[in-house]
């Protein structure tokens, strides 16, 4: 697997880092993915046979094969990121928020946020409603605040906040995307890095051997909802979810708990808590990776799931696999992925779909 792979991947793979930067920095919480969708639509128009938005908000791009008896392959990468909705405005103008997606509140201290208000974005700061370090006791400083204790400060009067912010306005964390050479870091790389891979794939794929139905799905972070309706509508023969996974190869983590390794190649998921990959499909991708010299690793994820869980259980059942990009610091604003792993995923998908 990883140790025996040689870097003989397709040299034609070129990464459009500007597109990845835009996808990382744009805001799109579950149910409000329209800005992400617009970026992807602009990147794909003229490169696919059809491009449509369904009733739930999924963006579905299709490239058809001219081969007889071509199988219908559904690929799914989700557009949404974990974030918040405004649930209350207090008398001083501070916003209380409700989370959409799973947060570790230890990563939310002193974060800049964007409130996506109807008349224009507002920038604020997110902090817990606790005493500053100068005034708190040692015991108080040990306590990790609950999400309900956090508030957004827009630096505006209560009257102005109430005039510009409505209950239900989405809120996203702010963080610039940074290219560090071998790796990139930023917010929402779960799963914008795979939206990027899928867009790159569609732009580069020529004469596919399968009918390719690429779904940029919505509301994955709150229950795989977009993939559920898309899989039902498309009736694929094969499903491939594209997502990130844990690379816990950082200080303080034991080797047996790392799940995957950053830079070790694309991860072929064996199982997670939402799906167990179809064995013959997993074996086919592993054999193809070895044949083409694409670095890969196998992944067993103890907790978490991908769109594969929804695709696999659609209608009479679908043969399904997840291709994962290892990511450090998942569900933070400093998620980190390696370009080598991105290139490996793109090369393997092209090898499988080009035939």
Helices and strands as residue ranges (DSSP letters): G 2-4, H 17-25, H 34-44, E 50-53, E 59-63, E 72-78, E 83-89, E 95-100, G 105-107, E 111-117, E 120-128, H 138-142, G 147-149, E 150-153, H 158-164, E 170-173, E 178-179, E 183-186, H 189-204, E 211-217, G 220-222, H 225-234, E 238-246, G 255-257, E 266-271, H 279-292, E 296-300, H 308-312, E 319-327, E 335-338, H 339-354
